[in-house]
Amino acid sequence: AQSVTQLGSHVSVSEGALVLLRCNYSSSVPPYLFWYVQYPNQGLQLLLKYTSAATLVKGINGFEAEFKKSETSFHLTKPSAHMSDAAEYFCAAGVGSGSARQLTFGSGTQLTVLP
Amino acid sequence: NAGVTQTPKFQVLKTGQSMTLQCAQDMNHNSMYWYRQDPGMGLRLIYYSASEGTTDKGEVPNGYNVSRLNKREFSLRLESAAPSQTSVYFCASSSSLGAWTDTQYFGPGTRLTVL
């Protein structure tokens, strides 16, 4: 079964610093991969997705992620953190087809941005 | 265009009580989903509906039932609530279950506490 591991349940960065949120997946078949963001008391919003086109995926709000098959990773980065980036981030993987298709989510990483 | 709406936003139940969580989408999407979110566990799929008239179990279906009332509405029912069902419940929809390139759009969630 597919699983998604997010290293670090809490990450703190200073405003203006690099943001790096880690995600690894377990699958012999490269899955479709997603990053979602959840602001307090809101639903999840898609940041970006990898669907086997380009390995470097650009998303909203200046975020990007790189798919590395050799490392089974899909880490999320942003060059310069902003206070408004403080939120919880979820990595998700999708495998399967037809009625067996499901998204598997990681446990989430809470990002704190320090002034 | 409200996207995905959920009612109620908050609910407190006593053990053994029943209730129905409502979800509606106005994006003419074919597929709809119910997830639960628990601390440190990410989101887990309870049930999904690939299209109007069909429903399928997800990862954690026990204790729940669903109804795809029409293309817009997908409800989740707890027949006899248990404290283990205390969670935040999210409804989501996507254009089609058939393509991972389709984004899932999430509602704002229902916070349920079972005493």
Contacts between the chains, C-beta under 8 A, distances in Angstrom:
chain1	res1	chain2	res2	distance
A	4	B	42	7.6
A	9	B	40	6.8
A	32	B	100	3.8
A	32	B	101	7.9
A	36	B	106	7.9
A	41	B	108	7.4
A	41	B	109	7.8
A	42	B	108	5.8
A	42	B	109	7.6
A	43	B	4	7.2
A	43	B	90	5.8
A	43	B	92	7.9
A	43	B	106	3.5
A	43	B	107	5.2
A	43	B	108	4.9
A	43	B	109	5.7
A	44	B	43	7.4
A	44	B	90	7.0
A	44	B	92	7.8
A	44	B	106	4.4
A	45	B	106	7.2
A	46	B	103	5.0
A	46	B	104	7.4
A	46	B	105	7.9
A	49	B	100	7.9
A	49	B	101	7.6
A	49	B	103	7.1
A	51	B	100	5.9
A	51	B	101	5.1
A	90	B	42	5.9
A	90	B	43	7.0
A	92	B	42	8.0
A	92	B	43	7.9
A	94	B	100	4.8
A	98	B	97	7.8
A	98	B	98	7.4
A	99	B	50	6.3
A	99	B	56	5.6
A	99	B	97	7.6
A	101	B	97	5.8
A	101	B	98	7.8
A	101	B	100	7.5
A	102	B	45	5.6
A	102	B	48	7.7
A	102	B	58	6.4
A	102	B	59	7.1
A	103	B	43	7.9
A	103	B	45	6.9
A	103	B	104	7.0
A	105	B	42	3.6
A	105	B	43	4.4
A	105	B	44	7.3
A	106	B	42	5.3
A	107	B	40	5.3
A	107	B	41	5.8
A	107	B	42	4.7
A	108	B	40	7.7
A	108	B	42	5.5
